Amino acid sequence: MSALNTVEPAVVDLLGVLAYAELTAFDRLAEDARLAPTLEGHAALARMAAAEIGHHQRLCDRLRELDVEPARAMAPFVRPLDAFHDSTRASTWLEGLVKAYVGDGLATDFYREVAAFLPEPDRTLVLETLADSGHAQFAVREVRAAIAADRRVGGRLALWARRLVGEALTQSQAVIAERDGLADLLITGTGDLNGIADLLTRLTTAHGERMSALGLAG
């Protein structure tokens, strides 16, 4: 049995969850763009939304190459991802930026770790899909400027970020629980409990760096 045949269920699962994540990211960014206080911000998020739908299309095209209907591949992940977004719906422009940078960033780090265990060409496709589309730098600039203008904003956003992390971890666990292929890929790729512990350490470190970049650490 070839390596591709061995890992193919996990490939389909990861492409499926990312395809749906990109679709929902498009919806959310387009919605958040309307909350922007400036035309510059509105245009920036609209461009990011366009990038997300482009990623979605690439993932769907690859699924079809694997003779898998994209809707079927995405279906198992609709419930957990929708639950995450429903429970963390941003009510302000700044909350939306923090959610995309911190909450989605944590999920992106997790999927990037899993992608490292995929065969080519899917590893490269996933990593390119997960690459920053310009949102990170924009979010950091906007949030830090808001905190500089009103220090109280930082406290509220720090609480919001902590809530997002808890919900994002719950979402990741739910996604893994939905599909044995992803769980097997993660366990096989990390090798043992020490490997999983190292993965969690990397996720925690990256999260801390994002919080510091936003000015929300401490």
VENQUIQUI-V85725 format. One record per pair of residues at least 12 apart in sequence whose ideal C-beta (glycine too) atoms are under 10 Angstrom apart, sorted by sequence separation. I is the first residue (numbers start at 0). J is the second residue. D is the distance in whole Angstrom. If there is no record, write none. Layout:
i=<I	I>
j=<J	J>
d=<D	D>
This chain:
i=<32	33	113	114	31	32	56	59	89	114	185	30	31	32	55	58	59	84	111	114	142	28	29	32	58	87	110	111	114	28	29	31	32	87	110	27	28	31	111	28	29	30	55	84	110	111	142	28	29	83	84	110	111	28	29	83	27	28	107	108	25	26	28	29	107	24	25	28	29	83	106	107	24	25	27	28	107	25	26	24	25	26	80	24	25	104	23	24	25	21	22	25	21	22	24	25	104	20	21	24	100	103	104	168	171	21	22	23	21	22	20	21	22	100	104	168	20	21	99	100	167	18	19	21	22	99	100	17	18	21	22	100	101	17	18	20	21	96	99	100	164	18	19	99	100	164	167	17	18	98	17	18	96	97	100	101	16	18	96	100	164	14	15	18	95	96	14	15	18	96	97	13	14	93	96	97	164	96	160	164	14	15	22	14	44	93	92	93	96	160	161	11	19	92	160	10	11	14	18	19	22	41	44	10	15	18	21	40	44	47	93	14	19	20	23	92	93	157	160	11	15	18	19	23	91	156	161	10	11	14	15	17	18	19	22	34	36	37	44	101	105	160	11	15	16	17	19	20	24	34	36	40	64	65	101	157	159	160	10	15	16	19	23	27	34	35	36	102	106	156	157	158	7	14	15	18	19	22	23	26	30	31	34	97	101	102	105	109	113	156	157	13	14	15	16	17	30	33	34	61	93	97	101	104	105	108	109	156	157	7	11	12	15	16	19	20	23	24	31	32	34	35	61	96	97	100	101	102	103	104	107	153	155	157	11	15	16	19	23	27	31	34	35	91	94	98	101	102	105	106	109	110	113	153	154	3	10	15	19	27	34	93	94	97	98	101	102	105	106	109	113	152	153	12	16	20	31	32	58	61	93	97	100	101	102	104	105	108	152	153	12	16	20	31	60	61	91	98	99	102	103	106	110	150	153	30	31	91	94	98	102	105	106	109	58	93	94	97	101	105	109	28	31	57	58	61	117	146	147	27	31	91	98	102	106	113	116	145	146	90	94	98	116	143	145	146	54	57	58	89	114	116	139	142	143	144	27	28	54	57	110	113	116	117	138	142	143	27	87	113	116	141	142	143	54	55	112	115	116	139	142	54	89	114	115	135	138	139	24	53	54	87	113	138	139	27	54	86	87	109	112	113	136	51	86	112	135	50	54	87	24	53	86	87	23	50	83	86	87	50	51	50	84	20	49	50	51	83	86	87	115	47	48	50	82	83	86	47	112	113	20	46	47	48	83	84	112	20	46	47	82	83	112	46	82	83	17	44	109	112	16	17	20	43	44	47	79	80	83	108	109	111	112	43	46	47	79	82	83	111	79	109	17	44	79	80	108	109	16	43	44	76	79	80	108	111	43	78	79	108	17	78	79	106	108	109	13	16	17	40	43	76	79	105	108	39	43	76	79	104	105	107	108	75	78	13	105	12	13	40	76	104	105	108	39	75	76	104	13	14	75	9	10	13	28	37	102	104	105	36	76	101	104	28	35	9	10	14	17	21	102	9	10	13	17	20	21	24	101	9	13	20	36	100	101	6	11	14	18	24	100	6	7	10	13	14	17	101	6	9	10	13	17	97	100	101	5	97	100	3	7	10	14	101	3	6	10	2	3	97	1	96	3	97	93	20	20	16	16	13	16	12	15	16	12	15	12	13	16	12	15	11	12	13	12	13	9	11	12	8	9	10	11	12	8	9	10	12	13	8	9	12	7	8	9	6	9	10	8	9	8	9	6	5	6	9	9	6	5	6>
j=<44	45	125	126	44	45	69	72	102	127	198	44	45	46	69	72	73	98	125	128	156	43	44	47	73	102	125	126	129	44	45	47	48	103	126	44	45	48	128	46	47	48	73	102	128	129	160	47	48	102	103	129	130	48	49	103	48	49	128	129	47	48	50	51	129	47	48	51	52	106	129	130	48	49	51	52	131	50	51	50	51	52	106	51	52	131	51	52	53	50	51	54	51	52	54	55	134	51	52	55	131	134	135	199	202	53	54	55	54	55	54	55	56	134	138	202	55	56	134	135	202	54	55	57	58	135	136	54	55	58	59	137	138	55	56	58	59	134	137	138	202	57	58	138	139	203	206	57	58	138	58	59	137	138	141	142	58	60	138	142	206	57	58	61	138	139	58	59	62	140	141	58	59	138	141	142	209	142	206	210	61	62	69	62	92	141	141	142	145	209	210	61	69	142	210	61	62	65	69	70	73	92	95	62	67	70	73	92	96	99	145	67	72	73	76	145	146	210	213	65	69	72	73	77	145	210	215	65	66	69	70	72	73	74	77	89	91	92	99	156	160	215	67	71	72	73	75	76	80	90	92	96	120	121	157	213	215	216	67	72	73	76	80	84	91	92	93	159	163	213	214	215	65	72	73	76	77	80	81	84	88	89	92	155	159	160	163	167	171	214	215	72	73	74	75	76	89	92	93	120	152	156	160	163	164	167	168	215	216	67	71	72	75	76	79	80	83	84	91	92	94	95	121	156	157	160	161	162	163	164	167	213	215	217	72	76	77	80	84	88	92	95	96	152	155	159	162	163	166	167	170	171	174	214	215	65	72	77	81	89	96	155	156	159	160	163	164	167	168	171	175	214	215	75	79	83	94	95	121	124	156	160	163	164	165	167	168	171	215	216	76	80	84	95	124	125	155	162	163	166	167	170	174	214	217	95	96	156	159	163	167	170	171	174	124	159	160	163	167	171	175	95	98	124	125	128	184	213	214	95	99	159	166	170	174	181	184	213	214	159	163	167	185	212	214	215	124	127	128	159	184	186	209	212	213	214	98	99	125	128	181	184	187	188	209	213	214	99	159	185	188	213	214	215	127	128	185	188	189	212	215	128	163	188	189	209	212	213	99	128	129	162	188	213	214	103	130	162	163	185	188	189	212	128	163	189	212	128	132	165	103	132	165	166	103	130	163	166	167	131	132	132	166	103	132	133	134	166	169	170	198	131	132	134	166	167	170	132	197	198	106	132	133	134	169	170	198	107	133	134	169	170	199	134	170	171	106	133	198	201	106	107	110	133	134	137	169	170	173	198	199	201	202	134	137	138	170	173	174	202	171	201	110	137	172	173	201	202	110	137	138	170	173	174	202	205	138	173	174	203	113	174	175	202	204	205	110	113	114	137	140	173	176	202	205	137	141	174	177	202	203	205	206	174	177	113	205	113	114	141	177	205	206	209	141	177	178	206	116	117	178	113	114	117	132	141	206	208	209	141	181	206	209	134	141	116	117	121	124	128	209	117	118	121	125	128	129	132	209	118	122	129	145	209	210	116	121	124	128	134	210	117	118	121	124	125	128	212	118	121	122	125	129	209	212	213	118	210	213	117	121	124	128	215	118	121	125	118	119	213	118	213	121	215	213	170	174	174	175	174	177	174	177	178	175	178	177	178	181	178	181	178	179	180	180	181	178	180	181	178	179	180	181	182	179	180	181	183	184	180	181	184	180	181	182	180	183	184	183	184	184	185	183	183	184	187	188	187	187	188>
d=<4	9	8	6	6	5	10	9	10	10	8	9	10	9	9	9	9	9	8	9	7	10	8	8	9	6	7	7	7	5	7	9	7	10	9	9	8	9	10	9	9	9	10	9	9	5	10	5	5	8	10	6	9	4	9	10	8	9	9	9	9	8	9	9	5	8	5	6	9	8	10	9	8	8	9	9	9	9	9	9	4	9	9	4	4	9	9	9	9	9	8	9	5	7	8	7	9	9	7	8	10	8	8	10	9	9	9	9	5	5	9	4	10	7	9	9	9	9	6	6	10	8	8	9	9	9	10	8	6	7	9	9	9	8	9	9	9	8	9	4	10	9	9	6	7	10	9	10	4	9	6	6	8	7	10	10	10	10	4	8	6	10	8	9	9	9	5	10	7	10	10	9	9	9	6	6	10	6	9	9	6	7	9	5	9	7	8	6	9	8	9	10	9	10	6	9	7	8	6	10	8	10	8	9	8	9	10	7	9	8	6	8	8	9	10	9	9	8	8	6	7	7	4	9	10	10	9	7	10	8	9	10	5	8	10	8	10	10	9	9	10	6	5	8	8	9	9	8	10	9	6	9	9	9	10	9	9	10	9	3	8	5	6	7	7	6	10	9	10	7	9	9	7	6	5	9	6	9	8	9	9	7	4	10	9	8	8	8	10	9	4	9	9	8	8	9	9	9	9	8	7	5	5	10	6	10	9	6	8	9	9	7	7	4	10	6	9	10	10	9	9	9	7	9	9	9	9	9	9	10	10	9	10	9	5	6	10	6	6	9	7	6	10	10	9	8	10	4	10	5	9	9	10	6	9	9	10	10	9	8	10	9	7	6	9	5	7	5	9	5	9	10	6	8	9	10	9	9	10	6	6	6	10	7	10	9	7	10	10	10	8	7	10	4	9	9	9	10	10	7	8	7	9	10	10	8	8	9	6	6	5	9	6	9	7	9	9	7	8	8	9	8	8	7	8	10	8	8	8	7	8	9	10	9	9	7	5	10	5	10	9	9	7	8	9	8	9	8	6	8	10	10	9	9	7	10	8	7	10	7	10	6	7	9	9	5	5	8	9	6	3	10	7	9	8	9	8	7	8	5	8	5	10	10	10	8	9	6	8	9	8	7	7	7	8	9	9	9	6	9	8	10	9	9	10	8	8	10	8	10	7	9	10	5	10	9	9	6	8	10	7	4	9	8	9	8	9	6	9	9	10	10	9	9	9	7	9	5	10	9	7	8	6	10	7	9	5	9	7	5	8	4	10	10	7	9	10	10	8	7	10	10	8	7	8	8	9	7	8	9	10	10	7	8	10	10	6	7	9	10	9	10	6	8	9	9	7	6	8	5	10	10	4	8	5	10	10	8	5	10	10	10	10	10	10	10	7	10	9	8	10	9	8	7	5	9	9	6	6	10	9	9	8	9	8	6	8	9	7	7	7	7	6	9	10	5	8	8	9	9	6	8	10	7	9	9	10	10	8	9	10	7	5	8	9	8	6	7	9	7	10	7	7	8	6	9	10	9	6	10	10	10	10	6	7	8	9	8	9	9	10	7	9	5	10	7	6	10	6	10	9	6	8	9	8	7	9	10	7	10	9	10	9	8	6	9	9	6	10	7	9	9	9	8	10	10	9	6	10	10	8	9	10	8	10	9	8	9	8	4	10	9	9	8	5	7	8	7	5	8	9	8	10	10	8	4	10	10	8	4	6	8	8	9	9	8	7	9	8	4	9	9	9	10	7	9	9	9	10	10>
